[in-house]
Amino acid sequence: MAVNLRYQFTRLNIAEKLIVVNVALFIITRLVAVLFGTSVDALVHWFELPKDFGTFITQPWSIVTYAFFHGNLGHIFFNMIMLYFTGRIFMNLFGERKFINVYFLGAIFGGLLFMLSYNIFPALTGLNNSLIGASAAVMAVLIFVCTYTPNQEVRVIFFNIKLWHLGVTFIVIDLVFIGGNSNIGGRLSHLGGAFIGYLYASQLTKGRDIGAGFSGMLDSIQNLFTKEKKAPLKTVYRKPSSNLKTVAASDKEKHQRQIDIILDKISKSGYESLSKAEKDFLFKAGKE
């Protein structure tokens, strides 16, 4: 049974894996609270993001862990539904590494904006608050796809809507309700995630990947925990055939040119305008 569950988990894409982890933590924290006679708040306290930097220094991991805990069923349900659908659109364009970059950079920047706001703006300094939820990370993914393929249409209940209309709607909602007395921190973190999503996508269209440094940091951390040490290999230098190099370069340019044509078509007419062959090609390219 355990082996089968592990196998099924490995078959999920990164967005679906994050959904499983979030839901599992939501259930586990409530079971532990009941079994040990404590409150969910007491358990989550060590993982939520505090508003003041002094407390944050004592639990720096909270800049990431806060995004894996949710306050109630409605909170996690909405976030996970949004993550599922935006994740599907994202995976049709890019691979899992870029998704990880956008998702976690959105969570980190949203958390930083939350803390900065509560320590800078006089109207917020007296409030006692902390932050949990994946909203900033999900918002980053949503605004990324809305920026990268703004004219792609998605089905919302009974009608189609362009992605950029959807993105603007969510941002306007946060701006309108940010003046209320509840969930100000959450609204601020949403805007932080939205900013990163927009910046990442807009820079990527110009050929700049602002998440490359973050990817390198993750690789370095992964290497620290890699137990197996491979024996050094002897390097043999051989002059490559000029003909092979020319063919490889030509194939690579042709491949990239085809990707650009498809992405341009998505930007103008939406993802649904692609043929099955084009969708398959883009999906395979995103896995490379």
C-alpha positions in Angstrom: 0.0 0.0 0.0 2.7 2.4 1.0 4.8 1.5 -2.0 1.8 2.1 -4.3 1.1 5.5 -2.7 4.7 6.5 -3.1 4.6 5.5 -6.8 1.4 7.5 -7.4 3.0 10.5 -5.7 6.1 10.4 -7.9 3.8 10.4 -11.0 2.3 13.8 -10.1 3.6 17.0 -11.4 5.1 19.5 -9.0 1.9 21.6 -8.6 0.0 18.4 -7.7 2.7 17.3 -5.3 2.4 20.7 -3.5 -1.3 20.3 -3.3 -0.9 16.8 -1.6 1.7 18.2 0.9 -0.5 21.2 1.8 -3.6 19.0 2.3 -1.6 16.4 4.3 -0.3 19.1 6.6 -3.7 20.6 7.0 -5.1 17.2 8.1 -2.1 16.2 10.3 -2.1 19.4 12.3 -5.7 19.0 13.2 -5.4 15.3 14.1 -2.4 16.1 16.3 -4.2 19.0 18.0 -7.1 16.6 18.8 -5.0 13.7 20.0 -2.7 15.8 22.2 -5.3 18.2 23.5 -3.7 21.4 22.1 -4.8 24.0 19.6 -3.9 24.2 15.9 -2.6 27.7 16.4 -0.1 26.4 19.0 1.2 23.9 16.4 1.3 26.3 13.5 3.0 29.0 15.6 6.4 27.6 14.9 5.9 27.7 11.1 3.8 30.9 10.6 5.6 34.1 9.5 5.7 36.7 12.2 5.3 40.4 11.5 8.4 41.6 13.4 11.9 40.9 12.3 13.1 40.2 15.9 10.8 37.1 16.1 11.6 36.2 12.5 15.3 35.9 13.2 14.5 33.1 15.7 12.6 31.1 13.1 14.0 32.1 9.7 12.5 29.0 8.1 9.0 30.6 8.4 9.7 32.7 5.3 8.9 29.4 3.4 7.0 27.2 5.8 4.2 29.7 6.3 3.0 28.9 2.8 2.3 25.3 3.7 -0.2 26.0 6.5 -3.8 27.3 6.3 -6.3 28.7 8.7 -9.5 26.9 7.7 -11.1 24.6 5.1 -12.2 27.5 2.9 -8.7 29.0 2.9 -7.0 25.8 1.8 -9.7 24.8 -0.7 -9.6 28.0 -2.6 -5.8 28.1 -2.7 -5.4 24.5 -3.9 -8.1 24.9 -6.6 -6.3 27.9 -7.9 -2.9 26.1 -7.7 -4.3 23.1 -9.6 -5.7 25.1 -12.6 -2.9 27.7 -12.8 -0.3 24.8 -12.5 -1.9 23.0 -15.4 -1.5 26.1 -17.6 2.0 26.7 -16.4 3.1 23.2 -17.2 1.9 23.5 -20.7 4.4 26.3 -21.2 7.4 25.4 -19.0 8.9 22.7 -16.9 8.9 22.1 -13.2 12.1 24.0 -12.4 10.6 27.3 -13.5 7.4 26.5 -11.6 9.4 26.0 -8.4 11.2 29.3 -9.0 8.0 31.3 -9.5 6.1 29.6 -6.7 8.7 29.9 -4.0 10.0 33.3 -5.0 6.3 34.4 -4.8 6.0 33.0 -1.3 9.3 34.6 -0.2 8.7 38.0 -1.7 5.1 38.1 -0.5 6.3 37.3 3.0 9.0 40.0 2.9 6.4 42.6 1.8 4.2 41.5 4.6 6.9 42.0 7.2 8.1 45.3 5.7 4.6 46.8 5.6 3.9 45.9 9.3 7.2 47.6 10.3 7.1 50.6 8.1 3.5 51.9 7.8 2.2 53.6 10.9 -1.4 52.3 10.5 -0.1 48.7 10.7 2.7 48.9 13.3 0.3 48.5 16.3 -1.5 45.5 15.0 -0.7 42.0 16.2 -0.6 39.7 13.2 1.1 36.7 11.5 0.9 35.1 8.1 0.0 31.7 6.8 -1.3 30.3 3.5 -0.1 29.7 0.0 -1.9 32.6 -1.5 1.2 34.7 -2.3 2.8 31.8 -4.1 -0.3 30.9 -6.0 -0.8 34.5 -6.9 2.7 34.6 -8.3 1.9 31.6 -10.6 -1.4 33.1 -11.7 0.0 36.5 -12.6 3.0 34.8 -14.3 0.7 32.9 -16.8 -1.6 36.0 -17.1 1.5 38.1 -18.1 3.2 35.5 -20.3 0.0 34.5 -22.3 -2.4 37.4 -21.6 -4.8 36.5 -24.4 -5.3 32.9 -23.6 -8.9 32.2 -22.7 -10.0 30.1 -19.8 -13.5 28.9 -18.9 -15.0 30.5 -15.8 -18.4 29.0 -14.9 -20.5 29.7 -18.0 -18.2 32.0 -20.1 -14.7 32.4 -21.4 -12.4 35.1 -20.1 -8.9 36.1 -21.1 -6.1 35.5 -18.6 -5.1 39.1 -18.3 -8.7 40.0 -17.4 -8.6 37.4 -14.7 -5.3 38.6 -13.3 -6.4 42.2 -13.2 -9.6 41.2 -11.4 -7.7 39.4 -8.6 -5.4 42.4 -8.1 -8.2 44.9 -8.0 -10.0 42.8 -5.4 -6.9 42.8 -3.2 -6.5 46.6 -3.7 -10.2 47.2 -2.8 -10.2 45.1 0.3 -6.7 46.1 1.6 -8.3 49.1 3.3 -10.4 46.8 5.5 -9.6 45.8 9.1 -9.2 42.1 8.4 -6.6 40.1 6.6 -4.5 43.2 5.6 -1.3 41.1 5.8 -2.7 38.5 3.5 -3.7 41.1 0.9 -0.3 42.6 1.1 1.4 39.3 0.6 -0.9 38.6 -2.5 0.4 41.8 -4.1 4.0 40.8 -3.3 3.5 37.5 -5.1 1.7 39.2 -8.0 4.6 41.5 -8.4 7.1 38.7 -8.6 4.9 36.8 -11.1 4.6 39.8 -13.3 8.3 40.7 -13.1 9.4 37.1 -13.8 7.2 36.7 -16.9 7.9 40.1 -18.3 11.7 39.5 -18.0 11.4 36.0 -19.4 9.9 37.4 -22.6 13.0 39.5 -22.9 15.2 36.5 -22.6 16.2 37.0 -18.9 15.5 34.4 -16.3 15.5 36.2 -12.9 15.0 32.8 -11.1 18.4 31.4 -12.4 20.2 32.4 -9.2 17.4 30.9 -7.0 17.8 27.6 -9.0 21.5 27.7 -8.5 21.0 28.1 -4.7 18.6 25.1 -4.6 21.1 23.0 -6.5 23.8 24.0 -4.0 21.6 23.0 -1.1 20.7 19.7 -2.8 24.4 18.9 -3.3 25.1 19.5 0.4 22.6 16.6 1.3 23.8 14.3 -1.5 25.3 11.3 0.3 26.8 9.5 -2.6 30.1 10.9 -3.8 31.0 10.0 -7.3 34.6 9.1 -8.1 36.3 11.8 -10.3 36.2 10.9 -13.9 39.1 11.2 -16.2 38.5 13.9 -18.7 39.5 13.2 -22.3 39.6 16.1 -24.7 38.6 15.5 -28.2 38.2 18.0 -31.0 34.5 17.9 -32.0 33.6 17.4 -35.6 32.7 20.8 -37.1 29.9 19.1 -39.2 28.3 17.6 -36.0 28.5 21.0 -34.3 26.8 22.7 -37.2 24.0 20.1 -37.4 23.4 20.3 -33.6 23.3 24.1 -33.6 20.9 24.1 -36.6 18.6 21.6 -34.9 18.6 23.6 -31.7 17.7 26.8 -33.5 14.9 25.1 -35.4 13.5 23.7 -32.2 13.6 27.0 -30.5 12.1 28.8 -33.5 9.2 26.3 -33.4 8.6 27.0 -29.7 8.6 30.7 -30.3 6.0 30.4 -33.1 3.7 28.3 -30.8 4.1 30.7 -27.9 3.4 33.7 -30.2 0.2 31.9 -31.3 -0.9 31.3 -27.7 -0.3 35.0 -26.9 -2.4 36.1 -29.9 -5.2 33.5 -30.0 -5.0 31.5 -26.7 -3.9 28.0 -25.8 -7.1 26.4 -27.2 -6.2 27.6 -30.7 -3.3 25.1 -30.8 -3.6 21.9 -32.7 -3.0 18.6 -30.8 0.4 18.2 -32.4 1.4 21.7 -31.3 0.2 21.0 -27.7 2.2 17.8 -27.6 5.3 19.5 -28.9 5.0 22.3 -26.3 4.4 19.8 -23.5 7.5 17.8 -24.5 9.6 20.9 -24.8 8.6 22.0 -21.3 9.8 18.7 -19.9 13.3 19.1 -21.5 
